[in-house]
Amino acid sequence: MNIIDFHCDALLKLWEAKGVLRFADAKELETNKLRLQQGKVKVQCFAIFIEPDIKAEQKFQCVLEQIDYFYQEVLGKNPEMKHIKNWADFDQLKPGEIGAMLTLEGVDAIGNDLTKLRILYQLGVRSVGLTWNNANLAADGAGEPRGGGLTLFGKEIVKLNNEFQVLTDVSHLSERAFWDVMELAKYPIASHSNSRALCDHPRNLFDAQATAMFEKGGMIHVVYCPPFVKKDGKASVSDIVRHIDRFCSLGGVKQIGLGSDFDGISTYVAGLEDSSKSQNLINELLKNFKEEEVKGFAYKNFLNHRPKAVSLEG
């Protein structure tokens, strides 16, 4: 069964390796091309993430370097990888091709300059998370004790996302910032979050948050990071199924997707150690849900809830 995986950190690993790793088959990459093919991942979203300790004046350059690895190493050397720049591009993928879409995890790198964000849109970024776990000029993240909401600048970013039909990702936001986004965003998404009712971690979503996402037409993509799946961090594939079931009980059966966080995690759900194992989750889901529902979780739900397909030029 084809899969759309909404979050991985392969670009960070490629950037840190400074050209040593081959996207095609580097064993260090949990989402290399070979493993995506083996796991039947039809679309992989590639996050651009800059570590908080990078000096502020260097961060945008680091973003551009990660995007360069995306163009040169991921797309340039692998003809099967096809760049998804517009929402209609999902429908153009042929058998054997894998879609690749850029996302931004935290807007630290743009400082207070919306011109830089528009440039990133033009380079192909189609989903923007305002923060990682820290606070920045846009909002407080899930790890900021202050727990503040969106700043005026953060609200401008959400409005710009709306204008360009770019998704606003809530996965790393503080709870207050989440609710601020819900007031403004036309296209909210949680790219990699689980149920806080089942695993009480600041990165997960309370039932009220999940319900609000579903009511607004947003998608929640469950994540394979063990500390977000189970409190003791010893998680099985069936534990991920429990999170999906919880979201279904809140009315989200047609608004649940997958967001592995491969290449951004250091421990693994047993049986989901890299993209090649992705069908293990599908097989477990088929034991618990109807086939059509599982197809929804795997890829159809997102296709049905993506923004109306238009090009930036038109």
CORMO-V378425 format. One record per run of one state. SS is the DSSP state (2 for helix, 1 for strand, 0 for the rest). FROM is the first residue (numbers start at 0). LEN is the number of residues. If there is no record, write none. Layout:
BEGIN
SS:FROM:LEN ; SS:FROM:LEN
END
This chain:
BEGIN
0:0:2 ; 1:2:3 ; 0:5:2 ; 1:7:1 ; 0:8:1 ; 2:9:8 ; 0:17:15 ; 2:32:6 ; 0:38:2 ; 1:40:8 ; 0:48:7 ; 2:55:20 ; 0:75:5 ; 1:80:3 ; 0:83:3 ; 2:86:6 ; 0:92:5 ; 1:97:8 ; 0:105:2 ; 2:107:3 ; 0:110:3 ; 2:113:10 ; 0:123:1 ; 1:124:5 ; 0:129:9 ; 1:138:1 ; 0:139:1 ; 1:140:1 ; 0:141:8 ; 1:149:1 ; 0:150:1 ; 2:151:12 ; 0:163:3 ; 1:166:3 ; 0:169:3 ; 1:172:1 ; 0:173:1 ; 2:174:10 ; 0:184:3 ; 1:187:3 ; 0:190:4 ; 1:194:1 ; 0:195:9 ; 1:204:1 ; 0:205:1 ; 2:206:9 ; 0:215:3 ; 1:218:4 ; 0:222:3 ; 2:225:4 ; 0:229:6 ; 1:235:1 ; 2:236:13 ; 0:249:6 ; 1:255:3 ; 0:258:3 ; 1:261:1 ; 0:262:6 ; 1:268:2 ; 0:270:1 ; 1:271:1 ; 0:272:2 ; 2:274:12 ; 0:286:4 ; 2:290:15 ; 0:305:9
END
